[in-house]
């Protein structure tokens, strides 16, 4: 089962990056990709969950008007109940990201390393919050 989920996530990431180069991404394929990412968020593998969180940011930045309601619910659930601290932390960062699209405009979402992406996202949130209070 774990291998199937990992394969689905990899295929979805490949499909998403292939179509990300064009603006005519089929809506049904985008919804299928999002559905597969939902399966990835439920994986037992920490790396898969972390990678899916990052890939969802890439997809959200490219297609901001798609329906992410199910994804948002699952990410909020991860942010509160996941057994791994790293996943809870990154899921919380993604919740901020999904609610504030300006954050995605200010950082490079195409960063290959999810940890680098989340570090940059945290830095951007911190700087935005600090400068807003000054």
Secondary structure, 3 states (H helix, E strand, C coil): CHHHHHHHHHHHHHHHHHHCCCCCCCHHHHHHHHHHHHHHHCCCCHHHHHHHHHHHHHHHHHCCCCCCHHHHHHHHHHHHHCCCHHHHHHHHHHHHHHHCHHHHHHCCCCCCCHHHHHHHHHHHHHHHHHHHHC
